[in-house]
Amino acid sequence: MALTGNYIKYTYTEDTASITSHSVTYPSDLTESDPHYSKRGTTAWVSASVWNKSSESIDNIYLRIHNYNQFTIGSTPQDPDDDDSPLVKNNIMQITYRIYNTKTNAFEDANSHVYTDDVTFSLIGDDLTNSLTDPAYEYAYNLLKTTEGFENLTNA
């Protein structure tokens, strides 16, 4: 399995010359273990760096998943507001993909890719169940197609 079409590569760069400020109101019920406990019930101005988003379209590519890993990192209540709510697992799926100029390049030399990167997904509850009922790589390809930059790709 693979994906083909036009991939949009997004890059985020910090604008070191620009700072933005915004108002933050800290809840009054913060626990003592919270790093902002001393600020509970107050409003403060917080400064942050500005990040610029740019894009580059890479047309007519052939994309293959090189590797994927799935990890369970704990569990949380299905409904956080209900003390009797059943627990659901929190999972992470990391996908490493490679982009090739052509299908032929991908099959003749797996290391002839023109770009490679990782995407990490947080999967809660039933999402992991779905990955176990679908063929694993098919599930991973379907996750990629829901991600910004991959939405113009189709099954090859």
Chimera marker file (.cmm) of the C-alpha trace (Angstrom):
<marker_set name="trace">
<marker id="1" x="0.000" y="0.000" z="0.000" r="1" g="1" b="0" radius="0.5"/>
<marker id="2" x="1.070" y="3.577" z="-0.641" r="1" g="1" b="0" radius="0.5"/>
<marker id="3" x="-0.305" y="7.066" z="-1.216" r="1" g="1" b="0" radius="0.5"/>
<marker id="4" x="0.085" y="9.248" z="-4.263" r="1" g="1" b="0" radius="0.5"/>
<marker id="5" x="-0.786" y="12.822" z="-5.205" r="1" g="1" b="0" radius="0.5"/>
<marker id="6" x="0.201" y="16.288" z="-4.078" r="1" g="1" b="0" radius="0.5"/>
<marker id="7" x="1.755" y="16.577" z="-0.617" r="1" g="1" b="0" radius="0.5"/>
<marker id="8" x="1.932" y="19.914" z="1.191" r="1" g="1" b="0" radius="0.5"/>
<marker id="9" x="4.926" y="20.259" z="3.481" r="1" g="1" b="0" radius="0.5"/>
<marker id="10" x="4.357" y="22.774" z="6.288" r="1" g="1" b="0" radius="0.5"/>
<marker id="11" x="7.213" y="24.453" z="8.131" r="1" g="1" b="0" radius="0.5"/>
<marker id="12" x="6.974" y="26.538" z="11.289" r="1" g="1" b="0" radius="0.5"/>
<marker id="13" x="9.689" y="29.070" z="12.097" r="1" g="1" b="0" radius="0.5"/>
<marker id="14" x="10.006" y="31.286" z="15.111" r="1" g="1" b="0" radius="0.5"/>
<marker id="15" x="9.958" y="34.994" z="14.375" r="1" g="1" b="0" radius="0.5"/>
<marker id="16" x="12.623" y="36.096" z="16.858" r="1" g="1" b="0" radius="0.5"/>
<marker id="17" x="11.836" y="39.775" z="16.231" r="1" g="1" b="0" radius="0.5"/>
<marker id="18" x="8.162" y="39.455" z="17.234" r="1" g="1" b="0" radius="0.5"/>
<marker id="19" x="6.510" y="38.746" z="20.554" r="1" g="1" b="0" radius="0.5"/>
<marker id="20" x="2.784" y="38.507" z="21.219" r="1" g="1" b="0" radius="0.5"/>
<marker id="21" x="1.030" y="38.997" z="24.544" r="1" g="1" b="0" radius="0.5"/>
<marker id="22" x="-2.311" y="37.688" z="25.679" r="1" g="1" b="0" radius="0.5"/>
<marker id="23" x="-4.343" y="37.619" z="28.852" r="1" g="1" b="0" radius="0.5"/>
<marker id="24" x="-4.514" y="34.404" z="30.878" r="1" g="1" b="0" radius="0.5"/>
<marker id="25" x="-6.942" y="33.841" z="33.746" r="1" g="1" b="0" radius="0.5"/>
<marker id="26" x="-5.824" y="31.131" z="36.158" r="1" g="1" b="0" radius="0.5"/>
<marker id="27" x="-8.616" y="29.046" z="37.743" r="1" g="1" b="0" radius="0.5"/>
<marker id="28" x="-9.067" y="29.589" z="41.465" r="1" g="1" b="0" radius="0.5"/>
<marker id="29" x="-9.200" y="25.840" z="42.174" r="1" g="1" b="0" radius="0.5"/>
<marker id="30" x="-5.644" y="24.949" z="41.085" r="1" g="1" b="0" radius="0.5"/>
<marker id="31" x="-4.054" y="22.262" z="43.243" r="1" g="1" b="0" radius="0.5"/>
<marker id="32" x="-0.879" y="22.924" z="45.231" r="1" g="1" b="0" radius="0.5"/>
<marker id="33" x="1.075" y="20.688" z="42.854" r="1" g="1" b="0" radius="0.5"/>
<marker id="34" x="0.233" y="22.934" z="39.866" r="1" g="1" b="0" radius="0.5"/>
<marker id="35" x="3.190" y="25.119" z="38.779" r="1" g="1" b="0" radius="0.5"/>
<marker id="36" x="0.815" y="28.125" z="38.634" r="1" g="1" b="0" radius="0.5"/>
<marker id="37" x="-0.688" y="27.568" z="42.095" r="1" g="1" b="0" radius="0.5"/>
<marker id="38" x="0.520" y="30.945" z="43.367" r="1" g="1" b="0" radius="0.5"/>
<marker id="39" x="-1.354" y="32.661" z="40.488" r="1" g="1" b="0" radius="0.5"/>
<marker id="40" x="-4.738" y="30.990" z="41.138" r="1" g="1" b="0" radius="0.5"/>
<marker id="41" x="-7.712" y="33.317" z="40.757" r="1" g="1" b="0" radius="0.5"/>
<marker id="42" x="-5.676" y="36.009" z="39.015" r="1" g="1" b="0" radius="0.5"/>
<marker id="43" x="-5.346" y="37.322" z="35.479" r="1" g="1" b="0" radius="0.5"/>
<marker id="44" x="-1.942" y="38.024" z="33.966" r="1" g="1" b="0" radius="0.5"/>
<marker id="45" x="-0.424" y="39.026" z="30.650" r="1" g="1" b="0" radius="0.5"/>
<marker id="46" x="1.781" y="36.336" z="29.139" r="1" g="1" b="0" radius="0.5"/>
<marker id="47" x="4.284" y="36.889" z="26.341" r="1" g="1" b="0" radius="0.5"/>
<marker id="48" x="5.049" y="34.278" z="23.705" r="1" g="1" b="0" radius="0.5"/>
<marker id="49" x="7.050" y="34.018" z="20.518" r="1" g="1" b="0" radius="0.5"/>
<marker id="50" x="5.308" y="34.410" z="17.179" r="1" g="1" b="0" radius="0.5"/>
<marker id="51" x="5.539" y="31.394" z="14.879" r="1" g="1" b="0" radius="0.5"/>
<marker id="52" x="5.176" y="31.733" z="11.116" r="1" g="1" b="0" radius="0.5"/>
<marker id="53" x="3.722" y="28.942" z="8.995" r="1" g="1" b="0" radius="0.5"/>
<marker id="54" x="4.876" y="28.401" z="5.428" r="1" g="1" b="0" radius="0.5"/>
<marker id="55" x="4.008" y="25.698" z="2.936" r="1" g="1" b="0" radius="0.5"/>
<marker id="56" x="5.575" y="23.998" z="-0.043" r="1" g="1" b="0" radius="0.5"/>
<marker id="57" x="3.622" y="21.773" z="-2.411" r="1" g="1" b="0" radius="0.5"/>
<marker id="58" x="5.443" y="18.660" z="-3.585" r="1" g="1" b="0" radius="0.5"/>
<marker id="59" x="3.452" y="17.426" z="-6.563" r="1" g="1" b="0" radius="0.5"/>
<marker id="60" x="2.917" y="13.917" z="-7.916" r="1" g="1" b="0" radius="0.5"/>
<marker id="61" x="4.679" y="12.091" z="-5.110" r="1" g="1" b="0" radius="0.5"/>
<marker id="62" x="4.664" y="8.459" z="-4.064" r="1" g="1" b="0" radius="0.5"/>
<marker id="63" x="4.517" y="8.024" z="-0.282" r="1" g="1" b="0" radius="0.5"/>
<marker id="64" x="5.214" y="4.843" z="1.658" r="1" g="1" b="0" radius="0.5"/>
<marker id="65" x="5.140" y="4.231" z="5.377" r="1" g="1" b="0" radius="0.5"/>
<marker id="66" x="8.612" y="3.184" z="6.407" r="1" g="1" b="0" radius="0.5"/>
<marker id="67" x="7.774" y="2.292" z="10.008" r="1" g="1" b="0" radius="0.5"/>
<marker id="68" x="5.068" y="2.684" z="12.590" r="1" g="1" b="0" radius="0.5"/>
<marker id="69" x="4.998" y="2.126" z="16.338" r="1" g="1" b="0" radius="0.5"/>
<marker id="70" x="2.111" y="2.109" z="18.764" r="1" g="1" b="0" radius="0.5"/>
<marker id="71" x="2.474" y="2.656" z="22.517" r="1" g="1" b="0" radius="0.5"/>
<marker id="72" x="0.042" y="2.641" z="25.434" r="1" g="1" b="0" radius="0.5"/>
<marker id="73" x="0.921" y="5.528" z="27.758" r="1" g="1" b="0" radius="0.5"/>
<marker id="74" x="-1.761" y="5.202" z="30.421" r="1" g="1" b="0" radius="0.5"/>
<marker id="75" x="-5.501" y="5.532" z="30.819" r="1" g="1" b="0" radius="0.5"/>
<marker id="76" x="-8.073" y="8.219" z="31.604" r="1" g="1" b="0" radius="0.5"/>
<marker id="77" x="-11.775" y="8.198" z="32.456" r="1" g="1" b="0" radius="0.5"/>
<marker id="78" x="-13.991" y="8.038" z="29.389" r="1" g="1" b="0" radius="0.5"/>
<marker id="79" x="-15.996" y="10.915" z="30.889" r="1" g="1" b="0" radius="0.5"/>
<marker id="80" x="-13.717" y="13.078" z="33.113" r="1" g="1" b="0" radius="0.5"/>
<marker id="81" x="-16.768" y="14.618" z="34.837" r="1" g="1" b="0" radius="0.5"/>
<marker id="82" x="-18.122" y="11.218" z="35.967" r="1" g="1" b="0" radius="0.5"/>
<marker id="83" x="-16.270" y="9.509" z="38.865" r="1" g="1" b="0" radius="0.5"/>
<marker id="84" x="-17.732" y="6.123" z="37.852" r="1" g="1" b="0" radius="0.5"/>
<marker id="85" x="-16.752" y="6.417" z="34.194" r="1" g="1" b="0" radius="0.5"/>
<marker id="86" x="-14.807" y="3.432" z="32.784" r="1" g="1" b="0" radius="0.5"/>
<marker id="87" x="-11.152" y="3.946" z="31.958" r="1" g="1" b="0" radius="0.5"/>
<marker id="88" x="-9.958" y="4.067" z="28.348" r="1" g="1" b="0" radius="0.5"/>
<marker id="89" x="-6.372" y="3.617" z="27.222" r="1" g="1" b="0" radius="0.5"/>
<marker id="90" x="-4.324" y="6.533" z="25.928" r="1" g="1" b="0" radius="0.5"/>
<marker id="91" x="-2.182" y="5.458" z="23.019" r="1" g="1" b="0" radius="0.5"/>
<marker id="92" x="0.408" y="7.044" z="20.793" r="1" g="1" b="0" radius="0.5"/>
<marker id="93" x="1.049" y="5.997" z="17.201" r="1" g="1" b="0" radius="0.5"/>
<marker id="94" x="4.201" y="7.283" z="15.554" r="1" g="1" b="0" radius="0.5"/>
<marker id="95" x="4.453" y="6.909" z="11.772" r="1" g="1" b="0" radius="0.5"/>
<marker id="96" x="7.661" y="7.404" z="9.804" r="1" g="1" b="0" radius="0.5"/>
<marker id="97" x="6.961" y="8.017" z="6.137" r="1" g="1" b="0" radius="0.5"/>
<marker id="98" x="9.112" y="8.459" z="3.068" r="1" g="1" b="0" radius="0.5"/>
<marker id="99" x="8.324" y="10.454" z="-0.058" r="1" g="1" b="0" radius="0.5"/>
<marker id="100" x="9.645" y="9.326" z="-3.422" r="1" g="1" b="0" radius="0.5"/>
<marker id="101" x="9.530" y="10.963" z="-6.836" r="1" g="1" b="0" radius="0.5"/>
<marker id="102" x="8.044" y="7.809" z="-8.379" r="1" g="1" b="0" radius="0.5"/>
<marker id="103" x="6.807" y="4.349" z="-7.492" r="1" g="1" b="0" radius="0.5"/>
<marker id="104" x="9.745" y="2.920" z="-9.422" r="1" g="1" b="0" radius="0.5"/>
<marker id="105" x="12.204" y="4.833" z="-7.215" r="1" g="1" b="0" radius="0.5"/>
<marker id="106" x="10.528" y="3.439" z="-4.107" r="1" g="1" b="0" radius="0.5"/>
<marker id="107" x="10.804" y="-0.156" z="-5.260" r="1" g="1" b="0" radius="0.5"/>
<marker id="108" x="14.256" y="-0.001" z="-6.869" r="1" g="1" b="0" radius="0.5"/>
<marker id="109" x="15.951" y="1.687" z="-3.917" r="1" g="1" b="0" radius="0.5"/>
<marker id="110" x="14.109" y="2.200" z="-0.617" r="1" g="1" b="0" radius="0.5"/>
<marker id="111" x="16.713" y="4.812" z="0.368" r="1" g="1" b="0" radius="0.5"/>
<marker id="112" x="16.116" y="7.002" z="-2.711" r="1" g="1" b="0" radius="0.5"/>
<marker id="113" x="13.440" y="9.037" z="-0.929" r="1" g="1" b="0" radius="0.5"/>
<marker id="114" x="13.469" y="12.811" z="-1.364" r="1" g="1" b="0" radius="0.5"/>
<marker id="115" x="11.926" y="13.525" z="2.044" r="1" g="1" b="0" radius="0.5"/>
<marker id="116" x="11.220" y="11.642" z="5.268" r="1" g="1" b="0" radius="0.5"/>
<marker id="117" x="9.538" y="12.668" z="8.501" r="1" g="1" b="0" radius="0.5"/>
<marker id="118" x="7.535" y="11.421" z="11.494" r="1" g="1" b="0" radius="0.5"/>
<marker id="119" x="3.949" y="12.127" z="12.493" r="1" g="1" b="0" radius="0.5"/>
<marker id="120" x="2.634" y="11.300" z="15.973" r="1" g="1" b="0" radius="0.5"/>
<marker id="121" x="-1.032" y="10.675" z="16.750" r="1" g="1" b="0" radius="0.5"/>
<marker id="122" x="-2.724" y="10.554" z="20.129" r="1" g="1" b="0" radius="0.5"/>
<marker id="123" x="-5.301" y="7.744" z="20.105" r="1" g="1" b="0" radius="0.5"/>
<marker id="124" x="-7.811" y="7.496" z="22.923" r="1" g="1" b="0" radius="0.5"/>
<marker id="125" x="-10.115" y="4.565" z="23.598" r="1" g="1" b="0" radius="0.5"/>
<marker id="126" x="-11.749" y="3.050" z="20.528" r="1" g="1" b="0" radius="0.5"/>
<marker id="127" x="-9.165" y="4.425" z="18.111" r="1" g="1" b="0" radius="0.5"/>
<marker id="128" x="-6.733" y="1.713" z="19.148" r="1" g="1" b="0" radius="0.5"/>
<marker id="129" x="-9.451" y="-0.929" z="18.838" r="1" g="1" b="0" radius="0.5"/>
<marker id="130" x="-10.015" y="0.172" z="15.236" r="1" g="1" b="0" radius="0.5"/>
<marker id="131" x="-6.313" y="-0.193" z="14.489" r="1" g="1" b="0" radius="0.5"/>
<marker id="132" x="-6.421" y="-3.785" z="15.659" r="1" g="1" b="0" radius="0.5"/>
<marker id="133" x="-9.380" y="-4.671" z="13.448" r="1" g="1" b="0" radius="0.5"/>
<marker id="134" x="-8.020" y="-2.957" z="10.308" r="1" g="1" b="0" radius="0.5"/>
<marker id="135" x="-4.799" y="-4.204" z="8.805" r="1" g="1" b="0" radius="0.5"/>
<marker id="136" x="-2.230" y="-2.176" z="10.749" r="1" g="1" b="0" radius="0.5"/>
<marker id="137" x="-0.599" y="-0.365" z="7.850" r="1" g="1" b="0" radius="0.5"/>
<marker id="138" x="-3.973" y="0.396" z="6.241" r="1" g="1" b="0" radius="0.5"/>
<marker id="139" x="-5.040" y="2.032" z="9.500" r="1" g="1" b="0" radius="0.5"/>
<marker id="140" x="-1.805" y="4.058" z="9.583" r="1" g="1" b="0" radius="0.5"/>
<marker id="141" x="-2.286" y="5.208" z="5.967" r="1" g="1" b="0" radius="0.5"/>
<marker id="142" x="-5.862" y="6.258" z="6.767" r="1" g="1" b="0" radius="0.5"/>
<marker id="143" x="-4.598" y="8.277" z="9.763" r="1" g="1" b="0" radius="0.5"/>
<marker id="144" x="-2.084" y="10.054" z="7.538" r="1" g="1" b="0" radius="0.5"/>
<marker id="145" x="-4.829" y="11.029" z="5.070" r="1" g="1" b="0" radius="0.5"/>
<marker id="146" x="-6.645" y="12.879" z="7.895" r="1" g="1" b="0" radius="0.5"/>
<marker id="147" x="-3.601" y="15.040" z="8.650" r="1" g="1" b="0" radius="0.5"/>
<marker id="148" x="-2.894" y="18.531" z="7.345" r="1" g="1" b="0" radius="0.5"/>
<marker id="149" x="-0.718" y="18.295" z="4.245" r="1" g="1" b="0" radius="0.5"/>
<marker id="150" x="-1.776" y="14.739" z="3.418" r="1" g="1" b="0" radius="0.5"/>
<marker id="151" x="-5.439" y="15.417" z="2.585" r="1" g="1" b="0" radius="0.5"/>
<marker id="152" x="-4.800" y="15.554" z="-1.195" r="1" g="1" b="0" radius="0.5"/>
<marker id="153" x="-3.244" y="12.088" z="-1.253" r="1" g="1" b="0" radius="0.5"/>
<marker id="154" x="-5.124" y="8.983" z="-2.366" r="1" g="1" b="0" radius="0.5"/>
<marker id="155" x="-4.423" y="5.260" z="-2.198" r="1" g="1" b="0" radius="0.5"/>
<marker id="156" x="-1.959" y="4.207" z="-4.883" r="1" g="1" b="0" radius="0.5"/>
<link id1="1" id2="2" r="1" g="1" b="0" radius="0.2"/>
<link id1="2" id2="3" r="1" g="1" b="0" radius="0.2"/>
<link id1="3" id2="4" r="1" g="1" b="0" radius="0.2"/>
<link id1="4" id2="5" r="1" g="1" b="0" radius="0.2"/>
<link id1="5" id2="6" r="1" g="1" b="0" radius="0.2"/>
<link id1="6" id2="7" r="1" g="1" b="0" radius="0.2"/>
<link id1="7" id2="8" r="1" g="1" b="0" radius="0.2"/>
<link id1="8" id2="9" r="1" g="1" b="0" radius="0.2"/>
<link id1="9" id2="10" r="1" g="1" b="0" radius="0.2"/>
<link id1="10" id2="11" r="1" g="1" b="0" radius="0.2"/>
<link id1="11" id2="12" r="1" g="1" b="0" radius="0.2"/>
<link id1="12" id2="13" r="1" g="1" b="0" radius="0.2"/>
<link id1="13" id2="14" r="1" g="1" b="0" radius="0.2"/>
<link id1="14" id2="15" r="1" g="1" b="0" radius="0.2"/>
<link id1="15" id2="16" r="1" g="1" b="0" radius="0.2"/>
<link id1="16" id2="17" r="1" g="1" b="0" radius="0.2"/>
<link id1="17" id2="18" r="1" g="1" b="0" radius="0.2"/>
<link id1="18" id2="19" r="1" g="1" b="0" radius="0.2"/>
<link id1="19" id2="20" r="1" g="1" b="0" radius="0.2"/>
<link id1="20" id2="21" r="1" g="1" b="0" radius="0.2"/>
<link id1="21" id2="22" r="1" g="1" b="0" radius="0.2"/>
<link id1="22" id2="23" r="1" g="1" b="0" radius="0.2"/>
<link id1="23" id2="24" r="1" g="1" b="0" radius="0.2"/>
<link id1="24" id2="25" r="1" g="1" b="0" radius="0.2"/>
<link id1="25" id2="26" r="1" g="1" b="0" radius="0.2"/>
<link id1="26" id2="27" r="1" g="1" b="0" radius="0.2"/>
<link id1="27" id2="28" r="1" g="1" b="0" radius="0.2"/>
<link id1="28" id2="29" r="1" g="1" b="0" radius="0.2"/>
<link id1="29" id2="30" r="1" g="1" b="0" radius="0.2"/>
<link id1="30" id2="31" r="1" g="1" b="0" radius="0.2"/>
<link id1="31" id2="32" r="1" g="1" b="0" radius="0.2"/>
<link id1="32" id2="33" r="1" g="1" b="0" radius="0.2"/>
<link id1="33" id2="34" r="1" g="1" b="0" radius="0.2"/>
<link id1="34" id2="35" r="1" g="1" b="0" radius="0.2"/>
<link id1="35" id2="36" r="1" g="1" b="0" radius="0.2"/>
<link id1="36" id2="37" r="1" g="1" b="0" radius="0.2"/>
<link id1="37" id2="38" r="1" g="1" b="0" radius="0.2"/>
<link id1="38" id2="39" r="1" g="1" b="0" radius="0.2"/>
<link id1="39" id2="40" r="1" g="1" b="0" radius="0.2"/>
<link id1="40" id2="41" r="1" g="1" b="0" radius="0.2"/>
<link id1="41" id2="42" r="1" g="1" b="0" radius="0.2"/>
<link id1="42" id2="43" r="1" g="1" b="0" radius="0.2"/>
<link id1="43" id2="44" r="1" g="1" b="0" radius="0.2"/>
<link id1="44" id2="45" r="1" g="1" b="0" radius="0.2"/>
<link id1="45" id2="46" r="1" g="1" b="0" radius="0.2"/>
<link id1="46" id2="47" r="1" g="1" b="0" radius="0.2"/>
<link id1="47" id2="48" r="1" g="1" b="0" radius="0.2"/>
<link id1="48" id2="49" r="1" g="1" b="0" radius="0.2"/>
<link id1="49" id2="50" r="1" g="1" b="0" radius="0.2"/>
<link id1="50" id2="51" r="1" g="1" b="0" radius="0.2"/>
<link id1="51" id2="52" r="1" g="1" b="0" radius="0.2"/>
<link id1="52" id2="53" r="1" g="1" b="0" radius="0.2"/>
<link id1="53" id2="54" r="1" g="1" b="0" radius="0.2"/>
<link id1="54" id2="55" r="1" g="1" b="0" radius="0.2"/>
<link id1="55" id2="56" r="1" g="1" b="0" radius="0.2"/>
<link id1="56" id2="57" r="1" g="1" b="0" radius="0.2"/>
<link id1="57" id2="58" r="1" g="1" b="0" radius="0.2"/>
<link id1="58" id2="59" r="1" g="1" b="0" radius="0.2"/>
<link id1="59" id2="60" r="1" g="1" b="0" radius="0.2"/>
<link id1="60" id2="61" r="1" g="1" b="0" radius="0.2"/>
<link id1="61" id2="62" r="1" g="1" b="0" radius="0.2"/>
<link id1="62" id2="63" r="1" g="1" b="0" radius="0.2"/>
<link id1="63" id2="64" r="1" g="1" b="0" radius="0.2"/>
<link id1="64" id2="65" r="1" g="1" b="0" radius="0.2"/>
<link id1="65" id2="66" r="1" g="1" b="0" radius="0.2"/>
<link id1="66" id2="67" r="1" g="1" b="0" radius="0.2"/>
<link id1="67" id2="68" r="1" g="1" b="0" radius="0.2"/>
<link id1="68" id2="69" r="1" g="1" b="0" radius="0.2"/>
<link id1="69" id2="70" r="1" g="1" b="0" radius="0.2"/>
<link id1="70" id2="71" r="1" g="1" b="0" radius="0.2"/>
<link id1="71" id2="72" r="1" g="1" b="0" radius="0.2"/>
<link id1="72" id2="73" r="1" g="1" b="0" radius="0.2"/>
<link id1="73" id2="74" r="1" g="1" b="0" radius="0.2"/>
<link id1="74" id2="75" r="1" g="1" b="0" radius="0.2"/>
<link id1="75" id2="76" r="1" g="1" b="0" radius="0.2"/>
<link id1="76" id2="77" r="1" g="1" b="0" radius="0.2"/>
<link id1="77" id2="78" r="1" g="1" b="0" radius="0.2"/>
<link id1="78" id2="79" r="1" g="1" b="0" radius="0.2"/>
<link id1="79" id2="80" r="1" g="1" b="0" radius="0.2"/>
<link id1="80" id2="81" r="1" g="1" b="0" radius="0.2"/>
<link id1="81" id2="82" r="1" g="1" b="0" radius="0.2"/>
<link id1="82" id2="83" r="1" g="1" b="0" radius="0.2"/>
<link id1="83" id2="84" r="1" g="1" b="0" radius="0.2"/>
<link id1="84" id2="85" r="1" g="1" b="0" radius="0.2"/>
<link id1="85" id2="86" r="1" g="1" b="0" radius="0.2"/>
<link id1="86" id2="87" r="1" g="1" b="0" radius="0.2"/>
<link id1="87" id2="88" r="1" g="1" b="0" radius="0.2"/>
<link id1="88" id2="89" r="1" g="1" b="0" radius="0.2"/>
<link id1="89" id2="90" r="1" g="1" b="0" radius="0.2"/>
<link id1="90" id2="91" r="1" g="1" b="0" radius="0.2"/>
<link id1="91" id2="92" r="1" g="1" b="0" radius="0.2"/>
<link id1="92" id2="93" r="1" g="1" b="0" radius="0.2"/>
<link id1="93" id2="94" r="1" g="1" b="0" radius="0.2"/>
<link id1="94" id2="95" r="1" g="1" b="0" radius="0.2"/>
<link id1="95" id2="96" r="1" g="1" b="0" radius="0.2"/>
<link id1="96" id2="97" r="1" g="1" b="0" radius="0.2"/>
<link id1="97" id2="98" r="1" g="1" b="0" radius="0.2"/>
<link id1="98" id2="99" r="1" g="1" b="0" radius="0.2"/>
<link id1="99" id2="100" r="1" g="1" b="0" radius="0.2"/>
<link id1="100" id2="101" r="1" g="1" b="0" radius="0.2"/>
<link id1="101" id2="102" r="1" g="1" b="0" radius="0.2"/>
<link id1="102" id2="103" r="1" g="1" b="0" radius="0.2"/>
<link id1="103" id2="104" r="1" g="1" b="0" radius="0.2"/>
<link id1="104" id2="105" r="1" g="1" b="0" radius="0.2"/>
<link id1="105" id2="106" r="1" g="1" b="0" radius="0.2"/>
<link id1="106" id2="107" r="1" g="1" b="0" radius="0.2"/>
<link id1="107" id2="108" r="1" g="1" b="0" radius="0.2"/>
<link id1="108" id2="109" r="1" g="1" b="0" radius="0.2"/>
<link id1="109" id2="110" r="1" g="1" b="0" radius="0.2"/>
<link id1="110" id2="111" r="1" g="1" b="0" radius="0.2"/>
<link id1="111" id2="112" r="1" g="1" b="0" radius="0.2"/>
<link id1="112" id2="113" r="1" g="1" b="0" radius="0.2"/>
<link id1="113" id2="114" r="1" g="1" b="0" radius="0.2"/>
<link id1="114" id2="115" r="1" g="1" b="0" radius="0.2"/>
<link id1="115" id2="116" r="1" g="1" b="0" radius="0.2"/>
<link id1="116" id2="117" r="1" g="1" b="0" radius="0.2"/>
<link id1="117" id2="118" r="1" g="1" b="0" radius="0.2"/>
<link id1="118" id2="119" r="1" g="1" b="0" radius="0.2"/>
<link id1="119" id2="120" r="1" g="1" b="0" radius="0.2"/>
<link id1="120" id2="121" r="1" g="1" b="0" radius="0.2"/>
<link id1="121" id2="122" r="1" g="1" b="0" radius="0.2"/>
<link id1="122" id2="123" r="1" g="1" b="0" radius="0.2"/>
<link id1="123" id2="124" r="1" g="1" b="0" radius="0.2"/>
<link id1="124" id2="125" r="1" g="1" b="0" radius="0.2"/>
<link id1="125" id2="126" r="1" g="1" b="0" radius="0.2"/>
<link id1="126" id2="127" r="1" g="1" b="0" radius="0.2"/>
<link id1="127" id2="128" r="1" g="1" b="0" radius="0.2"/>
<link id1="128" id2="129" r="1" g="1" b="0" radius="0.2"/>
<link id1="129" id2="130" r="1" g="1" b="0" radius="0.2"/>
<link id1="130" id2="131" r="1" g="1" b="0" radius="0.2"/>
<link id1="131" id2="132" r="1" g="1" b="0" radius="0.2"/>
<link id1="132" id2="133" r="1" g="1" b="0" radius="0.2"/>
<link id1="133" id2="134" r="1" g="1" b="0" radius="0.2"/>
<link id1="134" id2="135" r="1" g="1" b="0" radius="0.2"/>
<link id1="135" id2="136" r="1" g="1" b="0" radius="0.2"/>
<link id1="136" id2="137" r="1" g="1" b="0" radius="0.2"/>
<link id1="137" id2="138" r="1" g="1" b="0" radius="0.2"/>
<link id1="138" id2="139" r="1" g="1" b="0" radius="0.2"/>
<link id1="139" id2="140" r="1" g="1" b="0" radius="0.2"/>
<link id1="140" id2="141" r="1" g="1" b="0" radius="0.2"/>
<link id1="141" id2="142" r="1" g="1" b="0" radius="0.2"/>
<link id1="142" id2="143" r="1" g="1" b="0" radius="0.2"/>
<link id1="143" id2="144" r="1" g="1" b="0" radius="0.2"/>
<link id1="144" id2="145" r="1" g="1" b="0" radius="0.2"/>
<link id1="145" id2="146" r="1" g="1" b="0" radius="0.2"/>
<link id1="146" id2="147" r="1" g="1" b="0" radius="0.2"/>
<link id1="147" id2="148" r="1" g="1" b="0" radius="0.2"/>
<link id1="148" id2="149" r="1" g="1" b="0" radius="0.2"/>
<link id1="149" id2="150" r="1" g="1" b="0" radius="0.2"/>
<link id1="150" id2="151" r="1" g="1" b="0" radius="0.2"/>
<link id1="151" id2="152" r="1" g="1" b="0" radius="0.2"/>
<link id1="152" id2="153" r="1" g="1" b="0" radius="0.2"/>
<link id1="153" id2="154" r="1" g="1" b="0" radius="0.2"/>
<link id1="154" id2="155" r="1" g="1" b="0" radius="0.2"/>
<link id1="155" id2="156" r="1" g="1" b="0" radius="0.2"/>
</marker_set>
